[in-house]
Amino acid sequence: MNSGDFDEIFLDEFLNQYSLDTYNRRLFHRALTHRSYLNEHPDAVEDNERLEFLGDAVLDFLVGAWLYHHFPEMQEGELTKLRSALVRTEQLADFAQTINLGRLMRLGRGEEDGGGRNRQALLCATFEALIGAIYLQAGILGVQKFFQPFLEKAVYQILSERKDQDPKSILQEWAQANGYGPPIYRTISTSGPEHDKIFEIEVLVNQTVFGTGTGHSKQAATKSAARNALASLDIN
């Protein structure tokens, strides 16, 4: 698909599949429009950033309320960790990939050529914008109907794989329990264009490298390194 093309047939299939076909189609066009698309298409009047802002807030509320009702014995701190795991960039990007949302995004040529349809940050933002669009059309109940199947599947996977736990915290606890100093994170390399940099970071404990990780931010790469270190230590 070229950056100037937009697959209306696929959009029809998508809207029908999720019972969204009676909603305002223009709103979904806006939800799928990245700001790079506006620079090349004067007929497109608005990008999806405002809808992304709205969708982010709606997801925070909806996930928080769902967790509150489904885990009555869970303490506030654990609820917060679990909510964060469910609305983090990687998880929302995974939801977007599940529904093949990348195919529908309206991108400028630069983003298209740079692999924007597979970038986690763009997938996450577009998914949030989609949630914002659904909210404007159908309110919180409409979002709940669309999103709850994704939420229910993800929450138990996160709990079983301890994805709600901060891998950096777990690694530091392990280091302290074994009499070592805190883990040290060191940037190995930085690559890629300015708008899509990839960081590679290694983590050392007691001057030994236990894991490396990559990500589109230092924070993401650091977490990836810690997670890989835990895997090498067989700490689940």
C-alpha positions as a printed NumPy array, in Angstrom:
array([[  0.   ,   0.   ,   0.   ],
       [  1.375,   3.444,  -0.919],
       [  1.217,   6.279,   1.601],
       [ -1.435,   8.008,  -0.509],
       [ -3.706,   5.003,  -0.551],
       [ -6.292,   4.081,   2.05 ],
       [ -8.035,   0.746,   2.105],
       [-11.718,   1.627,   2.514],
       [-12.744,  -1.975,   1.881],
       [-10.584,  -3.172,   4.736],
       [-12.018,  -0.406,   6.915],
       [-15.518,  -1.647,   6.046],
       [-14.547,  -5.171,   7.083],
       [-13.01 ,  -3.912,  10.295],
       [-16.015,  -1.789,  11.272],
       [-18.43 ,  -4.621,  10.473],
       [-16.396,  -7.171,  12.411],
       [-16.509,  -5.088,  15.576],
       [-20.065,  -3.767,  15.105],
       [-18.819,  -0.216,  14.573],
       [-20.304,   0.227,  11.1  ],
       [-23.187,   2.436,  12.286],
       [-20.799,   5.039,  13.717],
       [-19.491,   8.235,  12.102],
       [-17.011,   7.11 ,   9.479],
       [-15.193,  10.453,   9.456],
       [-14.363,   9.991,  13.097],
       [-12.585,   6.741,  12.329],
       [-10.702,   8.368,   9.452],
       [ -9.456,  10.945,  11.956],
       [ -8.558,   8.255,  14.508],
       [ -6.375,   6.537,  11.899],
       [ -4.621,   9.695,  10.651],
       [ -1.064,  10.307,  11.815],
       [  0.173,  13.901,  11.699],
       [  2.677,  12.974,   8.949],
       [ -0.271,  12.255,   6.646],
       [ -1.551,  15.841,   6.918],
       [  1.649,  17.264,   5.432],
       [  1.056,  15.372,   2.191],
       [ -2.755,  15.424,   2.003],
       [ -4.319,  18.893,   2.3  ],
       [ -7.808,  17.326,   2.193],
       [ -7.166,  15.649,   5.566],
       [ -8.125,  18.288,   8.128],
       [ -7.114,  16.778,  11.476],
       [ -4.739,  14.177,  12.882],
       [ -5.519,  11.72 ,  15.666],
       [ -3.607,  13.316,  18.546],
       [ -6.649,  14.754,  20.339],
       [ -8.471,  11.438,  20.04 ],
       [ -5.327,   9.714,  21.338],
       [ -5.405,  11.964,  24.409],
       [ -9.052,  11.138,  25.024],
       [ -8.602,   7.411,  24.461],
       [ -5.681,   7.298,  26.887],
       [ -7.865,   8.775,  29.635],
       [-10.772,   6.451,  28.839],
       [ -8.54 ,   3.375,  28.968],
       [ -7.038,   4.406,  32.304],
       [-10.519,   4.722,  33.799],
       [-11.989,   1.611,  32.21 ],
       [ -9.06 ,  -0.63 ,  33.131],
       [ -8.937,   0.764,  36.658],
       [-12.655,   0.21 ,  37.2  ],
       [-12.515,  -3.318,  35.769],
       [ -9.602,  -4.289,  38.004],
       [-11.295,  -2.768,  41.053],
       [-14.383,  -4.933,  40.559],
       [-12.603,  -8.145,  39.508],
       [ -9.827,  -8.179,  42.126],
       [-11.527,  -7.071,  45.381],
       [ -8.704,  -8.424,  47.562],
       [ -5.877,  -6.761,  45.636],
       [ -4.208,  -3.797,  47.311],
       [ -3.977,  -0.361,  45.7  ],
       [ -0.28 ,  -0.652,  44.88 ],
       [ -0.745,  -3.971,  43.084],
       [ -3.783,  -2.648,  41.225],
       [ -1.699,   0.301,  40.031],
       [  1.069,  -1.984,  38.765],
       [ -1.421,  -4.193,  36.947],
       [ -3.192,  -1.237,  35.357],
       [  0.16 ,   0.168,  34.201],
       [  1.033,  -3.167,  32.606],
       [ -2.29 ,  -3.237,  30.754],
       [ -2.063,   0.28 ,  29.299],
       [  1.674,   0.477,  28.614],
       [  2.836,   1.114,  25.062],
       [  3.889,  -2.466,  24.361],
       [  0.576,  -3.94 ,  25.491],
       [ -1.609,  -1.474,  23.574],
       [  0.554,  -2.01 ,  20.5  ],
       [ -0.047,  -5.737,  20.907],
       [ -3.811,  -5.129,  20.979],
       [ -3.457,  -3.036,  17.811],
       [ -1.524,  -5.801,  16.065],
       [ -4.155,  -8.343,  17.107],
       [ -6.768,  -6.439,  15.11 ],
       [ -4.34 ,  -5.592,  12.273],
       [ -4.735,  -1.874,  12.932],
       [ -1.407,  -1.074,  11.311],
       [ -2.875,  -1.784,   7.885],
       [ -5.46 ,   0.933,   8.425],
       [ -3.188,   3.745,   9.606],
       [ -2.94 ,   6.781,   7.367],
       [  0.754,   7.671,   7.275],
       [  2.978,  10.076,   5.397],
       [  5.586,   8.672,   3.059],
       [  8.433,   9.079,   5.545],
       [  6.641,   7.147,   8.272],
       [  5.504,   4.551,   5.762],
       [  9.023,   3.987,   4.435],
       [ 10.392,   3.941,   7.98 ],
       [  8.218,   0.989,   8.961],
       [  5.643,   3.047,  10.833],
       [  2.929,   0.427,  10.461],
       [  4.914,  -1.852,  12.761],
       [  6.247,   0.731,  15.229],
       [  4.936,   0.142,  18.728],
       [  4.595,   3.837,  19.535],
       [  2.42 ,   4.485,  16.461],
       [  0.335,   1.356,  16.974],
       [ -0.26 ,   2.295,  20.597],
       [ -1.224,   5.873,  19.717],
       [ -3.612,   4.733,  16.983],
       [ -5.255,   2.208,  19.283],
       [ -5.799,   4.947,  21.879],
       [ -7.266,   7.202,  19.181],
       [ -9.603,   4.393,  18.106],
       [-10.784,   4.052,  21.707],
       [-11.364,   7.814,  21.795],
       [-13.465,   7.621,  18.634],
       [-15.567,   4.767,  19.997],
       [-16.094,   6.688,  23.232],
       [-17.372,   9.76 ,  21.382],
       [-19.849,   7.61 ,  19.474],
       [-20.99 ,   5.089,  22.072],
       [-19.799,   6.249,  25.473],
       [-18.052,   4.144,  28.084],
       [-20.367,   1.169,  27.492],
       [-19.44 ,   1.092,  23.818],
       [-15.748,   1.096,  24.675],
       [-16.317,  -1.595,  27.272],
       [-18.058,  -3.833,  24.737],
       [-15.193,  -3.43 ,  22.261],
       [-12.255,  -3.556,  24.671],
       [-13.255,  -5.988,  27.405],
       [-12.439,  -9.168,  25.421],
       [ -8.873,  -7.891,  24.924],
       [ -8.633,  -6.879,  28.572],
       [ -9.845, -10.185,  29.99 ],
       [ -7.386, -12.199,  27.908],
       [ -4.416,  -9.944,  28.647],
       [ -4.839,  -9.54 ,  32.395],
       [ -4.445, -13.213,  33.24 ],
       [ -1.507, -13.587,  30.851],
       [  0.191, -10.638,  32.537],
       [ -0.387, -12.114,  35.975],
       [  0.826, -15.578,  34.976],
       [  4.   , -14.159,  33.404],
       [  4.488, -11.521,  36.131],
       [  4.473,  -8.761,  33.527],
       [  2.895,  -6.467,  36.103],
       [  6.141,  -6.589,  38.069],
       [  8.94 ,  -4.165,  37.223],
       [ 11.833,  -6.358,  35.997],
       [ 14.356,  -3.776,  37.215],
       [ 12.967,  -4.01 ,  40.745],
       [ 12.99 ,  -7.808,  40.701],
       [ 16.602,  -7.876,  39.453],
       [ 17.679,  -5.403,  42.128],
       [ 16.019,  -7.508,  44.839],
       [ 17.872, -10.569,  43.554],
       [ 21.183,  -8.688,  43.553],
       [ 20.67 ,  -7.473,  47.118],
       [ 19.614, -10.919,  48.318],
       [ 22.873, -12.326,  46.969],
       [ 25.044,  -9.653,  48.54 ],
       [ 25.772,  -7.711,  45.345],
       [ 25.523,  -4.01 ,  44.668],
       [ 22.681,  -2.582,  42.564],
       [ 22.597,  -3.506,  38.853],
       [ 24.387,  -1.131,  36.504],
       [ 22.842,  -0.293,  33.116],
       [ 25.171,   0.76 ,  30.317],
       [ 24.312,   1.95 ,  26.809],
       [ 26.12 ,  -0.152,  24.205],
       [ 24.886,   1.505,  21.021],
       [ 22.354,   3.85 ,  19.477],
       [ 21.173,   3.373,  15.911],
       [ 18.44 ,   4.421,  13.504],
       [ 17.081,   7.798,  12.335],
       [ 16.335,  10.562,  14.816],
       [ 12.587,   9.902,  14.825],
       [ 13.008,   6.152,  15.302],
       [ 16.147,   5.525,  17.345],
       [ 16.94 ,   2.101,  18.773],
       [ 18.933,   1.868,  21.989],
       [ 20.887,  -1.203,  23.067],
       [ 21.642,  -1.479,  26.781],
       [ 23.387,  -4.116,  28.88 ],
       [ 22.934,  -4.745,  32.58 ],
       [ 25.789,  -5.752,  34.87 ],
       [ 25.654,  -7.238,  38.347],
       [ 28.911,  -7.625,  40.239],
       [ 30.761,  -6.531,  37.045],
       [ 29.22 ,  -9.385,  35.051],
       [ 26.851,  -8.839,  32.112],
       [ 23.619, -10.727,  32.752],
       [ 21.472,  -9.41 ,  29.922],
       [ 21.102,  -6.98 ,  27.033],
       [ 18.006,  -5.337,  25.637],
       [ 16.851,  -3.002,  22.9  ],
       [ 14.064,  -0.449,  22.667],
       [ 12.962,   2.821,  21.111],
       [ 13.772,   4.608,  24.375],
       [ 16.436,   4.111,  27.015],
       [ 13.723,   3.233,  29.515],
       [ 12.296,   0.498,  27.279],
       [ 15.768,  -0.888,  26.502],
       [ 16.669,  -0.89 ,  30.2  ],
       [ 13.548,  -2.868,  31.083],
       [ 14.24 ,  -5.27 ,  28.241],
       [ 17.791,  -5.817,  29.522],
       [ 16.508,  -6.472,  33.049],
       [ 13.865,  -8.868,  31.737],
       [ 16.472, -10.796,  29.735],
       [ 18.754, -10.904,  32.766],
       [ 15.954, -12.451,  34.807],
       [ 15.393, -15.012,  32.055],
       [ 19.098, -15.938,  32.062],
       [ 18.881, -16.379,  35.843],
       [ 15.709, -18.463,  35.44 ],
       [ 13.791, -16.059,  37.656],
       [ 10.117, -16.057,  36.672]])
